[in-house]
Amino acid sequence: MHFVYILYSKKLNKFYTGYTQDLKERNKQHSSKEVPFTLRGCPWILVYYEAFLERSDALREEKFLKTGKGRERRGYLLKSLIAKIKS
């Protein structure tokens, strides 16, 4: 399986989108400060993921979610979470 995931850092009030083949292990790496890019935002909370059979599909989705339209879709997918964060 291939996964696209979205993490949220309350500390930074930011989202992080990534790709992995092992979601549980990758989440553990982010949370234990093993990933330099997400180090400052710990703790990260897994707020969304999608599973794909094909690697190419997962990478295409990850790339899309990092575009302007993709961030709009992320906002739609996480509408209730974002509302809780802002209140």
C-alpha positions as CSV (number, residue, x, y, z in Angstrom):
1,M,0.0,0.0,0.0
2,H,1.0,3.6,-0.6
3,F,-0.2,6.4,1.6
4,V,-0.6,10.2,1.3
5,Y,-1.1,11.8,4.7
6,I,-1.6,15.1,6.3
7,L,-0.2,16.1,9.7
8,Y,-1.1,19.1,11.8
9,S,1.1,21.0,14.2
10,K,-0.8,23.0,16.8
11,K,2.5,24.6,17.8
12,L,3.1,26.0,14.3
13,N,-0.6,26.1,13.3
14,K,0.5,24.4,10.0
15,F,-0.2,21.3,8.0
16,Y,2.3,19.0,6.4
17,T,1.5,16.7,3.5
18,G,3.7,13.6,2.7
19,Y,3.9,10.2,1.1
20,T,5.0,6.9,2.6
21,Q,4.6,3.1,2.2
22,D,4.5,2.6,6.0
23,L,2.1,5.1,7.6
24,K,2.6,3.9,11.1
25,E,6.4,4.0,11.0
26,R,6.4,7.4,9.2
27,N,4.1,8.9,11.8
28,K,6.3,7.6,14.5
29,Q,9.4,9.2,12.8
30,H,7.7,12.6,12.6
31,S,6.6,12.4,16.3
32,S,10.0,11.4,17.6
33,K,11.8,14.3,15.8
34,E,13.6,12.0,13.3
35,V,12.5,14.1,10.3
36,P,14.5,17.3,10.0
37,F,11.8,19.2,8.0
38,T,9.1,18.7,10.7
39,L,11.3,18.9,13.7
40,R,10.2,22.3,14.9
41,G,6.5,21.5,14.8
42,C,6.4,18.5,17.1
43,P,4.1,17.1,18.2
44,W,2.4,16.4,14.8
45,I,-1.1,14.9,14.7
46,L,-2.2,12.6,11.9
47,V,-5.4,14.2,10.7
48,Y,-6.0,12.6,7.3
49,Y,-4.7,9.9,5.0
50,E,-5.6,8.1,1.8
51,A,-4.4,4.7,0.7
52,F,-3.5,3.8,-2.9
53,L,-2.6,0.6,-4.6
54,E,-0.2,2.2,-7.1
55,R,2.8,4.4,-6.0
56,S,2.3,6.7,-9.0
57,D,-1.3,7.5,-7.9
58,A,-0.2,8.3,-4.4
59,L,2.7,10.5,-5.6
60,R,0.3,12.3,-8.0
61,E,-2.1,13.0,-5.1
62,E,0.6,14.2,-2.8
63,K,1.8,16.6,-5.5
64,F,-1.8,17.8,-6.1
65,L,-2.4,18.5,-2.4
66,K,0.6,20.8,-2.4
67,T,-0.8,23.0,-5.1
68,G,-3.3,25.9,-4.7
69,K,-6.3,23.8,-5.8
70,G,-5.0,20.9,-3.6
71,R,-4.9,23.2,-0.5
72,E,-8.5,24.2,-1.3
73,R,-9.5,20.5,-1.3
74,R,-7.6,20.0,1.9
75,G,-9.6,22.8,3.4
76,Y,-12.8,21.1,2.3
77,L,-11.6,17.6,3.6
78,L,-10.6,19.0,6.9
79,K,-13.3,21.7,7.3
80,S,-14.5,20.6,10.8
81,L,-11.0,20.3,12.1
82,I,-10.0,23.7,10.8
83,A,-13.1,25.2,12.4
84,K,-12.1,23.8,15.7
85,I,-8.5,25.1,15.4
86,K,-9.7,28.6,14.6
87,S,-12.2,28.8,17.5
